[in-house]
Amino acid sequence: MHPSQAAFPATRFRRMRRTESLRRLTQENVLTANDLIWPIFIRDGENIREPVVSMPGVDRLSIDLAVQAAEEAAGLGIPALCLFPYTDPSVKTEACEEAWNPDNLTNRCIRAIKAAVLDIAVMTDIALDPYNSNGHDGLVRDGIILNDETVEALVRMALAQADSGADILGPSDMMDGRIGAIRTALERAGHKDVAILSYSAKYASAFYGPFRDAVGASGALKGDKKTYQMNPGNSDEALRLIERDLREGADMVMVKPGMPYLDICRRVKDSFGVPTYAYQVSGEYAMIRGAALNGWIDGEKAMVESLLGFKRAGCDGILTYFAPAVARLLRG
């Protein structure tokens, strides 16, 4: 689009910036609570709120407090939250059997939230790293991450979560073929209405460190995840991955991390016009929050500006640890 405009002084862009009301009238992108998914970390126990040191202001919550968080989110108009478990190391194995245990931490939390809070969608994570003694998202044999065997395990995990009442499944593992396998299994099991928000373009990023602390995967990880997560130097590959996941049955797609990959968000939205999400990951959150706590930036303004950037890049929504804070701010 190349709009025609008069030369200066007939055109003065500052005219429409002169007052708050004029700025509001001409704002192109608007952030609302409807754009937010709140990721929360859960753990076993009762009435436990355990700070994540590398993510100031973020806590691991026992299930009873996670239910309270869901009630808070619903009251703020946040449409969904996403569960990430801190798994006891004693149940982590190389075979990852706890991932599809109907009574594992995530599945118990899904049921508790769905029983107590009607006005919020529950999203889950599908990957083996919280249950894997190797710390990887997939099964490992002789140092190799197995694709097809992992997909079979992920299908079992997805069905257990759907059986527990999950509304949105979030496969974050980056194995080839997992979206089609999960969608087929959901249809066969009668879970035709369970949505899939695929982590389609998930990069092998340095910004995940605090998250791995939060779920207890940092010490367990052997090697890196570069054989299955994307090369940060690639852009066209992201579009190929998005197209594949859509063809296999994804309802929504995600780019992860967020701010370093806004160009990918824009390309995805422009190319496919599908519901497009980004994850403002733990490292992004920690940078903004840490700088704010040190007085180096205005944390509230930086929070809102960063989230508006996702909207400007074409995102329909953002997974962000700032969700309740920004929802309260937007509410006034």
N, C-alpha and C positions, 0 to 999 in steps of 0.2 A: 504494500500500500504506500503510495506517494501522494499525500494530500497537497492540494494547491494552497498557497498562503501568500498574502501580500508581503512586500518588503517592509523593513523597518522604516518609519515608525508606525505604519499602519498596523503591523503585527508587533505586539509587545507581549511576550509570553508571561511576563510578570503580572499582567492585569489579572490573570486568573489565579495567581498565588497571593493576592494582596490581603485577603482576609481568610479566616478559618472557614467561614461558610462557603466561600468560593472554592477553596481548596477541597472541601468535602464534596462539593457539587461536581468537580471534575476528576475526582480520584478514580483511576481505572481498575484497581484491584482492591478488594476489601477482605479482611480477615474476620471470620466469625467462629464461634464455638463449634459450628457444624463442620469445620475443616479439621478438627482435631481427633487424633487417636492417642490415648494416654498409655504408654508402656509402663507396667508396674512389675516389680520383682517380688516373688512370693517365696516363702520358706515354711518349713514345718514348725509346729509349736502353737502356742496360744498367747494372745496379747503381746506379741513380740514386734517391736519396731527397731530394726537394726540398721544403723547408718552405713551407707556405702561411702567409704572415705574418699575415694577418687571421684565421687559425684556429689558434691555438697548439696544438701537439701533433698537427696533421694535416699529412701530406706528400703530394705527388704521387709516385707510384711507377712505376718502369719495370716492364715485364711480368714480369721474373724475380722482382722483389720483390713484385709483386701476387700471384704464385703462392704465395710464402711467406706473404703475408697471408691468403690463402685457407686455407692449411694451418693457420695459427694459429687462424683463426676456427673451422674444423672441429674442432680440438682443444678449443676452448672451448665447443663445443656450439651455436654460432651457426648457424642453419639456412641463411642466405642472405647474400650480399653483392651490392651493386649497383655497376656500373661507370660512371664518368663520365670522359670523355676530355679531356685538355688537348691540343688540336689545334694543330699547327704553323700559324701564320698564313699560311704560303706555300700551304697547300692549301685555305684558306677562299675560297669564291667565292659569287657571288649565286645560282648554281644549286644549290649544296650537293651536288655530285656525290660528294664524299668520304663522305657519309653512308651510301651503300649500296655502297661499295667493299668487296668481300669481304675484302680484305686491309687494311682500315683498322685503326687502333689498337685499337678496341673489339673487332672481330671476331677479331683475332689473340690478344687477351688472353682472350676467351671460350674459344677453342680450347686455349690453353695451360693455363688453369685446369682445364677439363674433362678434359684429358689427365692431369693430375697429382693432382687432388683429387676423390675419388669422393663424399665425404660432405657436399657443400655444393651448394646451388642458386645458379646465377648469374642475376642480374637485370640488365637493361640499361635504358638511358634511350632513349626514342624522341622526339626533337625535333631541329630543325635548327640550333639556336643554336650548338653547338660547331663547326659546319662553315660557318656563314653569315657572310659578310663584313659583313653588316648587324647581326649579333648577335641577330637575332630567331629565334623558334622556328618561323617559317614563311617561305615565299618572299615576297619583297617586290617590288611593282611600283608605281612612282610614289608611294612612301610608304605604300601600302596593303598589309596582310598578306593574301595570297591564301589563301582557305580550301580550295577544292576541289583546286587545283593542289598545295597543300601536302599534302593527304591522299594524293594519288597518290605523292608523294615519300616520305611516311612508310610507306606500304605496302612500297615497295621496300626501305627501311631495315629494316623489321620482318622481311621475308623473309630478308635477308642475315644478320641476327642469329640468326634461327631456324636457318638453314642452318649457322651456326657452332656451334650447340649451346646457345644460351640456353634456360634453363628458364622464365624469367618475363620478359615484355616490359612495360615501364613507359612507356606513352605519356603524356608530360608537356606536350604542346604546346597543349592546350585548343582544337584545331580541332573544328568540328562534324562529326560523322559518321565520325570516324577509327576508333573502336572497331569499328563494324560492318564497315568496309572492311578493317581488319586481320584481323579474325576470319574473314571470308569468304576472304581471300587465304591465310591459314594453313591453312584446311580444304582448299582446292583444291590446295595445295602438299604436302599430306600431313603437316602439322605440327599434327595435331589435339590433341596433348597439351601443346602450349606454352601456358602460362597467361598471362593478361593481368591485370596489376594497374594499373588505370587511375587516373591522377591526375585524378579526376573533378571535384573541387572544389578547384582551385588558384587562389589569390587573387593579385591584383596587389599584392604585399607589399613593404614596406621591409626585410624580414628576409633577403633573398636576396643582399645585397651581397658577403659573403665568398665565397659559392659562385661568383659570377661572376668574382671574382678567381682562384679556384682553377682554373676551366676556361678562363680567358683571354678571357672575353666582355665584361668591363666596358668596356674601351676601344672595343670594336667596336660596342656597342649604340647605335643611332640612334633617339632618341625613347624611348617607353616601351611597355609591353605591355598597356595597359589595354583595348585593343580585343578581346583574346582571353582574358586572365586575368580572374578575377572581381573585382567590386567588394567591398571589405572590409565594406561596410555591408549586404550581402545575405546572407540565411540561407535563405529559401524556395527561392531559385534553386538552391542547392546540392543540395537534395533532388530537384529536377527533373533536374539534371544526373546525379545518381547513378542515378535511375530509368532515364534514357535509356541510360546506359552499360551497365547491367545487361541491358536489353532487347536491346542490340546485341551482347552476348557477353562482357562483362567478368566475370572470375572473382572478382576482389577489387577494392575501391575504396579510394581514398586521399583524405585531407584534407591540404592543404598551404597554409601552415605548420601547426605543431602547437599550441603552447601558447596563442596568441591565439585559436584556433578550436576549443577543447575543446567549446564548446556545439554546434558543427556535428558533431563526432564523435559526441556523445551522440544528437543528432537522427537522424543516419544509422543508427546501430546500432538505435535504438528503432524506426525506421520500416521498415527493410528486413531486419534480422537477418542480414546477409551479412558475410563476412570484411571487416573495416574496419580500415584502417591510417592512421597519421598520420606525417608527416615532421617530425621535430625538426630544423628547417633550420639552415643555417650561422649565421645571425644569432642564433638561440637558443643554439646551442652556444657561439658566441663570447662572448655575454654571461655565461654561466655560467662558462666557462673563464677569461675575462678577469678577472671579479670574484674568482674563486678565486685566481688568480695574484697579485692585488693584496692578498690577505688580507682581503677584504671579506666573504666568505662561506666556509663550509665546502664546498669543491667536491665532495667525495665524497658528502656528504649531499644537497646540492642536485641532483646528478646523479640519484641514486636517486629522490628526491622528485618531480622533474620527470617521470621516466619512469613512476612509479606513477600520476601524474595522468592519463596517457594511458589506462592500464588502467582507472582509475576512470571515465573518460569513455566507456568501452565499446570501446576499441580492442583488436583481436586481436594487433596487433604495431606496432612503431615502427621507422622508419628513423632511425638515430641514429649520429653520429660517436663517441658514447661506447660503442658496442657492445662492443669488446674490454675496455675498462676495467671496465664494469659486469659483464660475464660473468666476468672474473677475480675481482671482488669477491664476486659471488654464489657462486662456487665455494669461496670461503674460502681 
